[in-house]
Amino acid sequence: MDPWGCLPIRCNHLDDTIDPAVEKVNLKTNPDIAPLSAVDALYAESEDWHLNTGGQTIHAKRLPGRWRTIKWLLASVWLVYFLGPYLRWDGQQAVLFDIPNRKYHIFSATVLPQDFWMLSLLLLFFAILLAVMTALVGRVWCGFFCFQTVWTDVFTWIEERLEGPPAARRKLDQAPLTLAKARVKVTKHALWILIGFLTGFSFVAWFTDAPTLWSTFFIGQANSVAYATVALFAAGTYVLAGFLREQTCFWLCPYARIQGVMLDKTTIVPTYDEKRGEPRGRVRRDEATAERANGDCVDCNQCVAVCPTGIDIRRGQQEGCITCALCLDACDQVMDKVGRPRGLIRYASLDELEGLPTKTLLLRPRVWVYSAILALALGGIVYGLTSLAPMELKVLHERAPLFVLQSDGSIQNKYTLKILNKTPDILSVTIRVSGHDQIRLAGAEEPIETAPGGVTPAVVFVRIPRRLLAAEQQPIVFRVEAERSSGDPVATERESVFIGPPK
């Protein structure tokens, strides 16, 4: 069996749910015999299964269950993507990536290009997080969080609500065009396009003021880049989630190709217990449990019916498996109906299936290495955000000449101060200097206006009487102070050196 060589499998005739008339096995009255009616509907569905290489639309069966509920709950984190731009903080958008002005507002913190080293740590953090999660529990990103998976799930949910279960959808696709069919199809595609538009619009709203975008976009006054971005995202979402669907995971996403090198024998993934399930066989009414020669798998193909990428998990781990665990829900429901234990398909490692001892997470070296990198990256990000000063000061000493002897006998040094204002306010900055009892500052008698998000240069002169210089070089400290519009004081300091003639 080649686990990487199998093709997606789909059923040509599926019902959406198990026949409601099917009754659960009554183990109290007959613990050894399962009625044939419990799986009649399942076997009827599996008569026309065939290989699908992308030429037909996959209509996955949608069953309720624990993993389906978990999948929806985790996918709901994407609501932040749509609602986040409308959160306000101190009278402005809480998170705003203001690219034209090269300012990135994250609540009360303003990140400028000078602080972009934190972006490197953030990218490192998420890259290692993806690697460690894949090494531990497989492609949980693909199955539960990936935007392609989530948007496709929403699109197919809309399709199911309008067109019905898989069998009805296939029948509608093959039916001739009628007014009823056109109405359903137009409504479905209109909703898909609307979701695509909201996806693009929400993306743009992270980069400009969201209320302003709403007021300017529909009257043609928004930036041309905004229109192009919304159109690109709308078209991409419509095509990828509405038409390509699982083919995106098979042929466009590189993550499916590299996952093999990120998994090992201890990785926990959705797995078919071949020792317990084989040989497969249909349930027979007159066969007692003690006489049964087949395994627990009743060969109903429900695990394939619910798979959004159309693979057969019983063929082993494959690049098409996105670890969504929907096959676990389907198999558990069938096992309940035929009176057999759950867990024929379950989250398990290869070591567990082979009967080898399994290691706990804390005993795996890779976990410690990944955790250390994650902790360092996260620590750096937290340090960077918490240590962001509202102002930064750089001091450049004049190189030629290093000092000038004044007519009154004092030594003068020239400095260029560069004041970076990270606040959204115009600050009136006062410059002070310290480090010597007789030090004097010239050129900064009046406060200096600094623009928000910009660097304001200021040339100042520092003088110290020559006779009071104790050494050729004297450490001094420049300090800039201001007050924000909210009344909060801001200040920062920078150490420099005062240079005099040799002693």
Kinemage of the C-alpha trace (Angstrom):
@kinemage 1
@onewidth
@group {chain A} dominant
@subgroup {mainchain}
@vectorlist {calphas} color= white
{ca met a 1} P 0.000 0.000 0.000
{ca asp a 2} L 1.448 3.375 -1.066
{ca pro a 3} L 0.138 6.030 1.322
{ca trp a 4} L 1.186 8.822 -1.017
{ca gly a 5} L -0.088 7.286 -4.221
{ca cys a 6} L -3.820 7.203 -3.674
{ca leu a 7} L -6.239 9.554 -5.399
{ca pro a 8} L -9.161 11.427 -3.868
{ca ile a 9} L -12.259 9.240 -3.668
{ca arg a 10} L -15.807 10.468 -3.741
{ca cys a 11} L -19.254 8.946 -3.926
{ca asn a 12} L -21.428 9.617 -6.951
{ca his a 13} L -24.644 9.312 -4.953
{ca leu a 14} L -24.756 10.439 -1.336
{ca asp a 15} L -27.481 11.194 1.087
{ca asp a 16} L -26.753 14.055 3.475
{ca thr a 17} L -27.469 12.189 6.693
{ca ile a 18} L -27.986 8.676 7.856
{ca asp a 19} L -31.579 7.533 7.379
{ca pro a 20} L -33.537 8.746 10.414
{ca ala a 21} L -35.458 5.475 10.386
{ca val a 22} L -32.291 3.550 11.133
{ca glu a 23} L -32.398 2.402 14.733
{ca lys a 24} L -29.514 1.915 17.111
{ca val a 25} L -28.631 -1.662 18.005
{ca asn a 26} L -30.438 -2.892 21.092
{ca leu a 27} L -27.563 -4.454 22.971
{ca lys a 28} L -29.725 -5.347 25.914
{ca thr a 29} L -31.935 -7.758 23.947
{ca asn a 30} L -29.355 -9.048 21.448
{ca pro a 31} L -25.765 -8.204 22.214
{ca asp a 32} L -24.282 -10.296 19.422
{ca ile a 33} L -26.418 -9.463 16.403
{ca ala a 34} L -26.749 -6.076 14.677
{ca pro a 35} L -29.834 -5.539 12.503
{ca leu a 36} L -29.137 -5.056 8.839
{ca ser a 37} L -31.272 -1.888 8.768
{ca ala a 38} L -28.651 -0.059 10.842
{ca val a 39} L -26.317 0.213 7.847
{ca asp a 40} L -28.670 -0.295 4.917
{ca ala a 41} L -28.529 3.379 3.971
{ca leu a 42} L -24.749 3.446 4.251
{ca tyr a 43} L -24.232 0.499 1.921
{ca ala a 44} L -26.722 1.897 -0.553
{ca glu a 45} L -24.609 5.051 -0.768
{ca ser a 46} L -21.346 3.217 -1.411
{ca glu a 47} L -22.462 1.426 -4.575
{ca asp a 48} L -21.249 4.118 -6.973
{ca trp a 49} L -17.947 5.243 -5.423
{ca his a 50} L -15.286 6.182 -7.929
{ca leu a 51} L -11.971 8.024 -8.229
{ca asn a 52} L -12.078 11.798 -8.469
{ca thr a 53} L -9.078 13.770 -9.684
{ca gly a 54} L -10.639 17.213 -9.576
{ca gly a 55} L -12.865 16.942 -12.606
{ca gln a 56} L -15.976 16.968 -10.431
{ca thr a 57} L -17.001 19.120 -7.510
{ca ile a 58} L -16.617 17.360 -4.173
{ca his a 59} L -19.775 17.588 -2.099
{ca ala a 60} L -18.756 16.412 1.356
{ca lys a 61} L -21.350 15.064 3.715
{ca arg a 62} L -21.963 17.299 6.720
{ca leu a 63} L -22.540 15.402 9.975
{ca pro a 64} L -22.828 16.819 13.488
{ca gly a 65} L -20.363 15.655 16.086
{ca arg a 66} L -17.760 16.638 18.634
{ca trp a 67} L -15.041 17.472 16.133
{ca arg a 68} L -17.429 19.392 13.905
{ca thr a 69} L -18.340 21.549 16.932
{ca ile a 70} L -14.680 22.061 17.814
{ca lys a 71} L -13.972 22.977 14.202
{ca trp a 72} L -16.615 25.733 14.220
{ca leu a 73} L -15.474 27.070 17.590
{ca leu a 74} L -11.842 27.330 16.513
{ca ala a 75} L -12.775 28.790 13.142
{ca ser a 76} L -14.645 31.559 14.942
{ca val a 77} L -11.307 33.223 15.759
{ca trp a 78} L -11.535 34.650 12.229
{ca leu a 79} L -14.294 36.933 13.484
{ca val a 80} L -11.437 39.067 14.812
{ca tyr a 81} L -10.381 39.596 11.202
{ca phe a 82} L -13.784 41.072 10.332
{ca leu a 83} L -14.557 42.928 13.569
{ca gly a 84} L -11.081 43.990 14.743
{ca pro a 85} L -10.797 47.171 12.619
{ca tyr a 86} L -13.856 48.666 14.358
{ca leu a 87} L -12.406 48.468 17.859
{ca arg a 88} L -11.527 51.953 19.097
{ca trp a 89} L -8.811 52.915 21.583
{ca asp a 90} L -8.099 56.454 22.831
{ca gly a 91} L -10.288 57.923 20.109
{ca gln a 92} L -8.627 56.094 17.232
{ca gln a 93} L -8.568 52.653 15.633
{ca ala a 94} L -7.100 50.186 18.139
{ca val a 95} L -5.003 48.336 15.549
{ca leu a 96} L -4.029 50.289 12.446
{ca phe a 97} L -1.190 49.534 10.042
{ca asp a 98} L -0.652 52.993 8.596
{ca ile a 99} L 1.750 52.165 5.773
{ca pro a 100} L 1.750 55.588 4.013
{ca asn a 101} L 2.842 57.280 7.244
{ca arg a 102} L 5.028 54.326 8.296
{ca lys a 103} L 3.290 54.001 11.647
{ca tyr a 104} L 1.668 50.935 13.159
{ca his a 105} L -0.701 51.546 16.050
{ca ile a 106} L -1.364 48.616 18.368
{ca phe a 107} L -3.647 49.932 21.105
{ca ser a 108} L -1.549 52.456 23.060
{ca ala a 109} L 1.747 51.457 21.398
{ca thr a 110} L 2.987 52.993 18.162
{ca val a 111} L 5.530 50.913 16.270
{ca leu a 112} L 7.720 52.745 13.782
{ca pro a 113} L 10.118 51.295 11.182
{ca gln a 114} L 12.926 51.669 13.726
{ca asp a 115} L 11.221 48.988 15.850
{ca phe a 116} L 10.673 46.506 13.043
{ca trp a 117} L 13.049 44.015 14.607
{ca met a 118} L 9.962 42.913 16.543
{ca leu a 119} L 8.330 41.878 13.258
{ca ser a 120} L 11.178 39.432 12.670
{ca leu a 121} L 10.593 37.914 16.094
{ca leu a 122} L 6.856 37.744 15.419
{ca leu a 123} L 7.390 35.899 12.136
{ca leu a 124} L 9.845 33.562 13.849
{ca phe a 125} L 7.332 32.889 16.616
{ca phe a 126} L 4.524 31.908 14.245
{ca ala a 127} L 6.839 29.854 12.017
{ca ile a 128} L 8.103 27.814 14.963
{ca leu a 129} L 4.579 27.565 16.390
{ca leu a 130} L 3.387 26.079 13.101
{ca ala a 131} L 6.299 23.647 13.095
{ca val a 132} L 5.797 22.493 16.679
{ca met a 133} L 2.053 22.050 16.260
{ca thr a 134} L 2.609 20.007 13.111
{ca ala a 135} L 5.217 17.857 14.825
{ca leu a 136} L 2.888 17.206 17.759
{ca val a 137} L -0.597 16.901 16.273
{ca gly a 138} L -0.240 17.111 12.500
{ca arg a 139} L -1.867 19.693 10.259
{ca val a 140} L -4.207 21.221 12.822
{ca trp a 141} L -3.633 24.597 11.180
{ca cys a 142} L -5.061 23.249 7.924
{ca gly a 143} L -7.971 21.444 9.523
{ca phe a 144} L -9.142 24.022 12.030
{ca phe a 145} L -7.640 27.477 11.370
{ca cys a 146} L -6.575 27.872 7.734
{ca phe a 147} L -8.552 30.571 5.928
{ca gln a 148} L -8.934 28.338 2.868
{ca thr a 149} L -10.508 25.597 4.995
{ca val a 150} L -12.722 27.980 6.968
{ca trp a 151} L -13.962 29.975 3.970
{ca thr a 152} L -14.618 26.760 1.982
{ca asp a 153} L -16.579 25.387 4.922
{ca val a 154} L -18.721 28.536 5.033
{ca phe a 155} L -19.252 28.462 1.262
{ca thr a 156} L -20.335 24.803 1.285
{ca trp a 157} L -22.612 25.468 4.275
{ca ile a 158} L -24.381 28.161 2.237
{ca glu a 159} L -24.522 25.786 -0.718
{ca glu a 160} L -26.096 23.090 1.427
{ca arg a 161} L -28.695 25.442 2.879
{ca leu a 162} L -29.780 26.544 -0.608
{ca glu a 163} L -29.346 23.394 -2.717
{ca gly a 164} L -29.780 20.614 -0.204
{ca pro a 165} L -27.676 17.550 0.697
{ca pro a 166} L -24.924 16.169 -1.592
{ca ala a 167} L -27.242 13.974 -3.650
{ca ala a 168} L -29.589 16.896 -4.285
{ca arg a 169} L -26.687 19.156 -5.223
{ca arg a 170} L -25.376 16.662 -7.769
{ca lys a 171} L -28.836 16.253 -9.218
{ca leu a 172} L -29.243 20.021 -9.460
{ca asp a 173} L -25.857 20.401 -11.192
{ca gln a 174} L -26.871 17.866 -13.846
{ca ala a 175} L -30.404 19.210 -14.287
{ca pro a 176} L -31.259 21.523 -17.209
{ca leu a 177} L -31.408 25.236 -16.529
{ca thr a 178} L -34.767 26.323 -15.201
{ca leu a 179} L -36.032 29.427 -13.456
{ca ala a 180} L -35.891 27.657 -10.074
{ca lys a 181} L -32.329 26.453 -10.674
{ca ala a 182} L -31.227 29.905 -11.836
{ca arg a 183} L -32.752 31.512 -8.750
{ca val a 184} L -30.907 29.143 -6.409
{ca lys a 185} L -27.596 29.424 -8.263
{ca val a 186} L -27.736 33.224 -8.523
{ca thr a 187} L -28.533 33.531 -4.815
{ca lys a 188} L -25.656 31.217 -3.891
{ca his a 189} L -23.081 32.993 -6.036
{ca ala a 190} L -24.301 36.400 -4.876
{ca leu a 191} L -23.707 35.370 -1.269
{ca trp a 192} L -20.282 33.997 -2.192
{ca ile a 193} L -19.343 37.267 -3.891
{ca leu a 194} L -20.615 39.218 -0.884
{ca ile a 195} L -18.407 37.193 1.454
{ca gly a 196} L -15.471 37.716 -0.910
{ca phe a 197} L -16.126 41.462 -0.912
{ca leu a 198} L -16.325 41.592 2.901
{ca thr a 199} L -13.076 39.626 3.068
{ca gly a 200} L -11.273 42.151 0.894
{ca phe a 201} L -12.912 45.143 2.547
{ca ser a 202} L -11.987 43.898 6.025
{ca phe a 203} L -8.384 43.423 4.921
{ca val a 204} L -8.165 47.015 3.675
{ca ala a 205} L -9.801 48.262 6.901
{ca trp a 206} L -6.730 47.147 8.862
{ca phe a 207} L -4.626 49.607 6.855
{ca thr a 208} L -6.865 52.676 6.943
{ca asp a 209} L -9.429 54.151 9.276
{ca ala a 210} L -12.424 51.802 8.984
{ca pro a 211} L -15.268 54.365 9.402
{ca thr a 212} L -13.582 56.650 6.877
{ca leu a 213} L -13.245 53.747 4.445
{ca trp a 214} L -16.993 53.061 4.672
{ca ser a 215} L -17.819 56.710 3.989
{ca thr a 216} L -15.488 57.073 1.001
{ca phe a 217} L -15.424 53.666 -0.662
{ca phe a 218} L -18.930 53.642 -2.111
{ca ile a 219} L -18.791 57.183 -3.471
{ca gly a 220} L -15.540 56.702 -5.384
{ca gln a 221} L -13.309 58.753 -3.093
{ca ala a 222} L -11.193 55.936 -1.621
{ca asn a 223} L -7.629 55.270 -2.681
{ca ser a 224} L -7.239 53.347 -5.947
{ca val a 225} L -5.129 50.795 -4.090
{ca ala a 226} L -8.110 50.100 -1.827
{ca tyr a 227} L -10.365 49.315 -4.806
{ca ala a 228} L -7.727 47.071 -6.401
{ca thr a 229} L -7.091 45.203 -3.149
{ca val a 230} L -10.776 44.608 -2.439
{ca ala a 231} L -11.316 43.381 -6.009
{ca leu a 232} L -8.315 41.044 -5.785
{ca phe a 233} L -9.396 39.569 -2.462
{ca ala a 234} L -13.019 39.245 -3.553
{ca ala a 235} L -12.065 37.417 -6.748
{ca gly a 236} L -9.516 35.220 -4.973
{ca thr a 237} L -11.942 34.247 -2.218
{ca tyr a 238} L -14.730 33.554 -4.711
{ca val a 239} L -12.550 31.313 -6.903
{ca leu a 240} L -10.518 29.536 -4.219
{ca ala a 241} L -13.323 28.807 -1.743
{ca gly a 242} L -16.152 28.476 -4.252
{ca phe a 243} L -14.588 26.493 -7.069
{ca leu a 244} L -11.081 25.182 -6.374
{ca arg a 245} L -11.851 24.145 -2.777
{ca glu a 246} L -9.868 20.984 -1.943
{ca gln a 247} L -7.788 21.335 -5.112
{ca thr a 248} L -6.120 24.325 -3.453
{ca cys a 249} L -4.893 22.014 -0.708
{ca phe a 250} L -3.734 19.393 -3.226
{ca trp a 251} L -2.007 21.487 -5.849
{ca leu a 252} L -1.515 25.096 -4.711
{ca cys a 253} L -0.570 24.962 -1.036
{ca pro a 254} L 3.110 24.116 -0.411
{ca tyr a 255} L 2.400 23.138 3.199
{ca ala a 256} L 0.888 19.821 2.085
{ca arg a 257} L 4.140 19.002 0.310
{ca ile a 258} L 6.474 19.674 3.201
{ca gln a 259} L 4.397 18.176 5.996
{ca gly a 260} L 6.059 14.775 5.520
{ca val a 261} L 9.369 16.045 6.860
{ca met a 262} L 7.660 17.601 9.897
{ca leu a 263} L 5.919 14.443 11.116
{ca asp a 264} L 7.455 11.503 12.918
{ca lys a 265} L 6.302 8.249 14.528
{ca thr a 266} L 5.208 10.071 17.664
{ca thr a 267} L 3.020 12.667 15.903
{ca ile a 268} L -0.648 12.303 16.790
{ca val a 269} L -2.858 12.420 13.670
{ca pro a 270} L -6.255 11.025 12.615
{ca thr a 271} L -5.469 7.371 11.996
{ca tyr a 272} L -7.316 4.231 10.985
{ca asp a 273} L -6.636 1.276 13.272
{ca glu a 274} L -5.886 -1.309 10.601
{ca lys a 275} L -5.328 -4.170 13.038
{ca arg a 276} L -8.754 -3.691 14.515
{ca gly a 277} L -10.622 -2.801 11.330
{ca glu a 278} L -9.281 -5.343 8.819
{ca pro a 279} L -10.472 -7.375 7.073
{ca arg a 280} L -13.396 -5.138 6.256
{ca gly a 281} L -16.815 -6.624 5.820
{ca arg a 282} L -20.467 -5.766 5.798
{ca val a 283} L -22.666 -6.397 8.788
{ca arg a 284} L -24.699 -9.620 8.549
{ca arg a 285} L -27.900 -10.079 10.480
{ca asp a 286} L -27.327 -13.722 11.328
{ca glu a 287} L -23.666 -13.372 12.353
{ca ala a 288} L -22.841 -13.401 16.057
{ca thr a 289} L -19.931 -11.414 17.421
{ca ala a 290} L -18.047 -14.545 18.444
{ca glu a 291} L -18.346 -15.979 14.922
{ca arg a 292} L -17.467 -12.813 13.063
{ca ala a 293} L -14.401 -13.206 10.844
{ca asn a 294} L -14.206 -9.612 9.736
{ca gly a 295} L -12.777 -6.639 11.594
{ca asp a 296} L -14.741 -3.740 13.022
{ca cys a 297} L -14.772 -1.725 9.773
{ca val a 298} L -18.142 -2.277 8.088
{ca asp a 299} L -16.868 -0.742 4.824
{ca cys a 300} L -19.602 1.923 4.743
{ca asn a 301} L -17.218 4.606 3.380
{ca gln a 302} L -18.713 7.285 5.614
{ca cys a 303} L -15.196 8.416 6.534
{ca val a 304} L -14.687 9.235 2.862
{ca ala a 305} L -18.122 10.795 2.481
{ca val a 306} L -17.457 13.481 5.097
{ca cys a 307} L -13.854 14.236 4.072
{ca pro a 308} L -13.624 17.740 2.552
{ca thr a 309} L -10.642 16.700 0.407
{ca gly a 310} L -12.094 13.329 -0.597
{ca ile a 311} L -9.345 11.027 0.666
{ca asp a 312} L -9.742 7.594 2.264
{ca ile a 313} L -8.099 7.710 5.691
{ca arg a 314} L -7.977 3.915 5.665
{ca arg a 315} L -5.215 4.072 3.057
{ca gly a 316} L -2.836 5.680 5.513
{ca gln a 317} L -1.478 9.181 5.975
{ca gln a 318} L -1.730 11.211 2.757
{ca glu a 319} L -0.894 14.694 1.596
{ca gly a 320} L -4.608 15.411 1.189
{ca cys a 321} L -5.386 14.845 4.873
{ca ile a 322} L -5.854 18.230 6.539
{ca thr a 323} L -6.390 16.721 10.015
{ca cys a 324} L -9.915 18.100 10.356
{ca ala a 325} L -11.034 14.958 12.275
{ca leu a 326} L -14.461 14.895 10.612
{ca cys a 327} L -13.878 11.247 9.723
{ca leu a 328} L -13.664 10.526 13.465
{ca asp a 329} L -17.196 11.834 13.972
{ca ala a 330} L -18.537 9.796 11.050
{ca cys a 331} L -16.865 6.554 12.126
{ca asp a 332} L -17.900 6.931 15.764
{ca gln a 333} L -21.528 7.372 14.723
{ca val a 334} L -21.394 4.204 12.623
{ca met a 335} L -19.754 2.261 15.455
{ca asp a 336} L -22.552 3.392 17.774
{ca lys a 337} L -25.160 2.144 15.318
{ca val a 338} L -23.613 -1.290 14.860
{ca gly a 339} L -22.831 -1.714 18.541
{ca arg a 340} L -19.033 -1.668 18.324
{ca pro a 341} L -16.536 0.402 20.317
{ca arg a 342} L -15.634 3.889 19.165
{ca gly a 343} L -12.117 4.815 18.126
{ca leu a 344} L -11.654 2.730 14.983
{ca ile a 345} L -10.525 6.034 13.480
{ca arg a 346} L -8.959 8.203 16.160
{ca tyr a 347} L -6.119 10.547 16.958
{ca ala a 348} L -3.118 8.275 17.469
{ca ser a 349} L 0.576 8.022 16.678
{ca leu a 350} L 2.270 5.355 14.604
{ca asp a 351} L 4.057 4.114 17.717
{ca glu a 352} L 0.711 3.628 19.451
{ca leu a 353} L -0.760 1.676 16.539
{ca glu a 354} L 2.302 -0.550 16.395
{ca gly a 355} L 2.045 -1.282 20.098
{ca leu a 356} L 5.269 0.526 20.958
{ca pro a 357} L 5.613 2.570 24.153
{ca thr a 358} L 4.645 6.181 23.620
{ca lys a 359} L 6.602 9.102 25.027
{ca thr a 360} L 4.961 11.942 26.867
{ca leu a 361} L 5.401 15.410 25.410
{ca leu a 362} L 7.909 16.442 28.071
{ca leu a 363} L 10.248 13.578 27.118
{ca arg a 364} L 10.538 14.584 23.471
{ca pro a 365} L 13.690 16.699 22.792
{ca arg a 366} L 12.070 18.457 19.853
{ca val a 367} L 9.376 19.834 22.131
{ca trp a 368} L 11.984 21.391 24.421
{ca val a 369} L 13.908 22.929 21.510
{ca tyr a 370} L 10.780 24.373 19.909
{ca ser a 371} L 9.501 25.620 23.259
{ca ala a 372} L 12.784 27.388 24.003
{ca ile a 373} L 12.724 29.192 20.637
{ca leu a 374} L 9.072 30.143 21.133
{ca ala a 375} L 9.788 31.475 24.617
{ca leu a 376} L 12.740 33.560 23.405
{ca ala a 377} L 10.793 35.015 20.479
{ca leu a 378} L 7.745 35.752 22.608
{ca gly a 379} L 9.914 37.266 25.349
{ca gly a 380} L 11.566 39.556 22.819
{ca ile a 381} L 8.204 40.687 21.452
{ca val a 382} L 6.823 41.382 24.933
{ca tyr a 383} L 9.996 43.241 25.908
{ca gly a 384} L 9.863 45.314 22.743
{ca leu a 385} L 6.220 46.298 23.185
{ca thr a 386} L 6.543 47.087 26.876
{ca ser a 387} L 9.753 49.083 26.446
{ca leu a 388} L 8.535 51.244 23.585
{ca ala a 389} L 9.216 54.854 24.599
{ca pro a 390} L 6.950 57.623 23.245
{ca met a 391} L 10.098 59.520 22.271
{ca glu a 392} L 13.579 58.534 21.201
{ca leu a 393} L 16.662 60.713 21.239
{ca lys a 394} L 19.905 60.380 19.307
{ca val a 395} L 22.894 62.689 19.871
{ca leu a 396} L 25.547 63.264 17.218
{ca his a 397} L 28.726 65.085 18.256
{ca glu a 398} L 30.272 67.433 15.725
{ca arg a 399} L 33.472 65.852 14.415
{ca ala a 400} L 35.219 68.819 12.905
{ca pro a 401} L 36.105 70.670 14.982
{ca leu a 402} L 35.699 68.615 18.129
{ca phe a 403} L 35.671 71.751 20.267
{ca val a 404} L 35.987 75.515 19.962
{ca leu a 405} L 37.717 77.857 22.430
{ca gln a 406} L 35.442 80.832 23.131
{ca ser a 407} L 36.589 84.417 23.832
{ca asp a 408} L 35.420 84.105 27.442
{ca gly a 409} L 37.712 81.133 27.998
{ca ser a 410} L 35.035 78.454 27.833
{ca ile a 411} L 35.092 75.355 25.638
{ca gln a 412} L 32.186 74.851 23.255
{ca asn a 413} L 30.988 71.573 21.676
{ca lys a 414} L 28.391 71.334 18.914
{ca tyr a 415} L 25.729 68.599 18.860
{ca thr a 416} L 22.925 67.578 16.531
{ca leu a 417} L 19.974 66.086 18.393
{ca lys a 418} L 17.492 63.933 16.504
{ca ile a 419} L 14.186 63.684 18.335
{ca leu a 420} L 11.807 60.912 17.234
{ca asn a 421} L 8.200 61.555 18.233
{ca lys a 422} L 6.334 58.208 18.370
{ca thr a 423} L 3.069 59.657 19.630
{ca pro a 424} L 0.166 60.811 17.423
{ca asp a 425} L 0.430 64.302 18.979
{ca ile a 426} L 2.513 67.329 18.093
{ca leu a 427} L 4.894 67.654 21.021
{ca ser a 428} L 6.520 70.813 22.303
{ca val a 429} L 9.897 69.481 23.463
{ca thr a 430} L 12.197 71.113 26.016
{ca ile a 431} L 15.890 70.183 25.865
{ca arg a 432} L 18.097 70.055 28.965
{ca val a 433} L 21.659 68.956 29.622
{ca ser a 434} L 23.459 67.839 32.784
{ca gly a 435} L 26.800 66.392 33.818
{ca his a 436} L 28.728 69.416 35.135
{ca asp a 437} L 27.986 72.127 37.658
{ca gln a 438} L 28.933 74.964 35.271
{ca ile a 439} L 27.499 73.502 32.082
{ca arg a 440} L 25.517 75.840 29.797
{ca leu a 441} L 23.227 75.043 26.865
{ca ala a 442} L 22.752 77.368 23.880
{ca gly a 443} L 20.411 77.050 20.926
{ca ala a 444} L 17.534 75.426 22.820
{ca glu a 445} L 16.135 78.337 24.771
{ca glu a 446} L 12.668 77.822 23.279
{ca pro a 447} L 10.734 74.531 23.047
{ca ile a 448} L 10.981 72.689 19.742
{ca glu a 449} L 7.859 71.487 17.902
{ca thr a 450} L 8.105 67.834 16.824
{ca ala a 451} L 5.721 66.288 14.293
{ca pro a 452} L 4.029 62.981 15.151
{ca gly a 453} L 5.844 59.942 13.781
{ca gly a 454} L 8.730 62.024 12.489
{ca val a 455} L 12.315 62.880 13.357
{ca thr a 456} L 13.015 66.510 14.239
{ca pro a 457} L 16.674 67.639 14.226
{ca ala a 458} L 17.951 70.312 16.601
{ca val a 459} L 21.445 71.856 16.685
{ca val a 460} L 22.624 72.888 20.161
{ca phe a 461} L 25.852 74.105 21.730
{ca val a 462} L 27.219 73.101 25.122
{ca arg a 463} L 29.810 75.222 26.959
{ca ile a 464} L 31.935 74.508 30.028
{ca pro a 465} L 34.645 76.830 31.447
{ca arg a 466} L 38.055 75.465 30.461
{ca arg a 467} L 39.531 75.878 33.902
{ca leu a 468} L 36.790 73.660 35.394
{ca leu a 469} L 37.333 70.720 33.056
{ca ala a 470} L 38.779 67.867 35.042
{ca ala a 471} L 39.585 65.700 32.032
{ca glu a 472} L 39.851 65.787 28.271
{ca gln a 473} L 36.473 64.022 28.001
{ca gln a 474} L 33.536 64.773 30.256
{ca pro a 475} L 30.358 62.586 30.194
{ca ile a 476} L 27.139 64.575 29.872
{ca val a 477} L 23.450 63.655 29.569
{ca phe a 478} L 20.870 65.231 27.258
{ca arg a 479} L 17.225 65.055 28.324
{ca val a 480} L 14.134 65.960 26.304
{ca glu a 481} L 10.763 66.506 27.965
{ca ala a 482} L 7.262 67.145 26.654
{ca glu a 483} L 3.622 66.783 27.566
{ca arg a 484} L 1.011 64.949 25.492
{ca ser a 485} L -2.415 66.346 24.684
{ca ser a 486} L -3.836 63.997 27.325
{ca gly a 487} L -1.633 65.658 29.954
{ca asp a 488} L 0.724 62.696 30.330
{ca pro a 489} L 4.398 63.686 30.542
{ca val a 490} L 6.921 62.023 28.227
{ca ala a 491} L 10.685 62.191 28.486
{ca thr a 492} L 13.825 60.390 27.401
{ca glu a 493} L 17.571 60.741 27.940
{ca arg a 494} L 20.751 60.074 25.983
{ca glu a 495} L 24.324 60.063 27.234
{ca ser a 496} L 27.064 61.746 25.241
{ca val a 497} L 30.539 63.162 25.824
{ca phe a 498} L 31.959 66.678 26.068
{ca ile a 499} L 35.439 67.006 24.582
{ca gly a 500} L 38.025 69.587 25.616
{ca pro a 501} L 41.745 70.254 24.908
{ca pro a 502} L 44.368 67.814 26.191
{ca lys a 503} L 45.514 68.431 29.716
